[in-house]
Amino acid sequence: MVGVNTDIELTKLYYSIGEVAYMFNVNTSLIRFWEKEFTIIKPSKNKKGNRLFTKKDVLNFQKIYQWVKIEGYTLEGAKQKLKKGEQIEQRDQPDVIQLLETLKSKLLQFQNEL
């Protein structure tokens, strides 16, 4: 990606706001702003109140960065894109649930045969 520092690998459990800002070559104020605008970015806070971003938060920030900074979406456009993605994920969930229920019944049947 243009303007993004790629020399940091996502190997840690938590990243500070400064580390995330460095990864994307942006100011920390942009990260705080997008955190308020996009509910998908949910860093936890330590006792001092410092934000702790997980790998998932960083990957979600990367999606938003790609759409807004690279592809030129507005913030509202990026929010709509996220909503569509959530709707697709929700439609896929019943398939997963059905698969797990089928697997459970087969395992119970196998257990009864023993």
C-alpha positions, 0 to 999 in steps of 0.5 A: 500500500502506498504510504504504509510502512510494511516493515512491522509484522503483526506478531504481538498481542497488542499495539499502541496507538503510536505503533498503529500510526507508524504502520499506516503513516498517519497521525494518532489523531486520525486513529482516534477519529476513526475509532469514534466513527467506525464501531468495528475498531474497538481497542481496549484500554489499560489502567493508564487509559492507553489504547491497546489495539489487537491484531483484529483492530489493526486489520480492520483499520487496514480495511478502512485505510484501503477504502478511504485513503487508497480507493477514495471512499468517503467515510459514509461509503466505507461505513456502507461497505462495512455494513454490506460485509456484516450482512454477508457474514450474518447470512453465512452464520446459519450455514455454519450453525447447521454444519456444526449441528450435523457434525454434533449429531454424527458424533453422538451417533458414533458415540452411541455405536461404541 
